[in-house]
Amino acid sequence: MERRAGITATGFVYDPAYLEHDTGYSHPESAQRLEAIVGHVAETGLYDRCVPIDAVPAPEEAIIRAHSARHLAHVREICAQAPFRADLDTPVCNRSYDVALRAAGGVMSACDAVAGGSITNAFCAVRPPGHHAERERAMGFCLFNNVAVAASHLRAVHGIRRILIVDWDVHHGNGTQNIFYDDPDTLFFSIHQSPLYPGGGAASERGAGAGEGATINVPVAPGSGDEHYREAFERVLLPAARTFAPEFVLISAGFDAHREDPLANINLSTSCFAHLTVLVKDIAQQSAGGRIVSVLEGGYALDALARSAAAHLRALMF
């Protein structure tokens, strides 16, 4: 991939294999989510403006930088025994383990391309999602924590130390918090509806040990809208990020805070996701050379999901 001079080059990760993770009839985290996003992005002409990035399976050693070897073996075993459930909400099929490796690997490939300078940023349309997966536990539709695996990969392979993770999924990113809670070099910011699954994510949860202060939770009440999110980003995230000065930015891009989403009660507009993207781009420009990799998390109203992901992608590109 050759970066085009003078403009932002945006990568796009997608693989038809992601559709093979079969969650069963009527499950909200279905293959239709990616079909809706990819179809809409193609129809709007955005896909043709992106740099396609091949998704290759993550090696198991990359997964166990963020998860324990016991967790990896457990996920492999339950998928081999499918139909099964990793937890009450997380069904798997025989293909789910391989697809989860390919999802994490796709995000790693995007990080390689951005860290290598061939593109400026990337959006990863992957599934299963990841931000609920803790170091030792699959949950909430998530098997491996794609963003945590990517952050660990950036450190191990590219020597990038200070990483900002911005999680605007409507549900608290408990898995990412769990993995990096004592890490001072990972600034984790989560804005989420509270009360809501999975619980936790209180403002008082700020990290532990050397990582105290590097976890920032902004719980918002049901019914909150665009203005609440903009204020939280401008009042809380931007000053913290300026002080932290990240070298790389990862986004857990859930679109289930959209007003049409059936699994929550936040009233964001489609355009708000574009505005939040611009704010995060400004952070990345200040200290990270613009380097961002965004990773799909939630979003379950198919039309709203497709429109919101396209608005986010357009903001990354221009």
Number of C-alpha atoms within 10 A of each C-alpha: 11 10 15 11 7 6 11 16 22 28 29 26 22 21 19 12 18 24 20 16 22 19 23 14 7 7 14 19 25 21 20 13 23 23 17 19 21 19 13 19 20 14 11 11 10 17 20 12 14 20 19 16 21 17 25 17 18 22 12 12 11 18 25 17 17 24 21 15 15 13 20 21 11 16 21 18 13 19 20 16 13 15 14 16 19 20 15 10 16 18 25 26 20 19 18 27 22 17 25 28 23 26 32 31 24 28 36 27 23 29 28 19 22 23 23 11 16 17 26 24 29 30 26 26 26 29 33 32 27 31 33 26 27 26 25 17 22 25 22 23 28 26 30 33 28 33 28 29 24 28 26 21 22 20 13 13 10 13 11 17 17 19 23 27 25 22 26 26 24 29 30 29 29 21 25 28 31 16 18 23 24 19 19 21 17 23 27 28 28 27 25 27 25 21 17 18 15 14 12 17 25 17 13 12 17 19 21 15 10 12 17 15 19 25 26 24 24 23 21 19 15 15 13 16 19 20 11 14 21 17 11 15 20 13 11 15 24 16 13 17 19 13 8 18 18 25 20 26 27 26 23 26 28 25 27 27 31 29 20 21 22 13 18 23 21 22 19 23 16 23 16 20 28 20 17 19 21 16 17 23 20 14 25 24 17 14 17 19 18 22 23 30 31 30 30 25 31 28 28 24 19 18 16 21 26 24 20 26 27 23 21 24 26 18 17 25 19 10
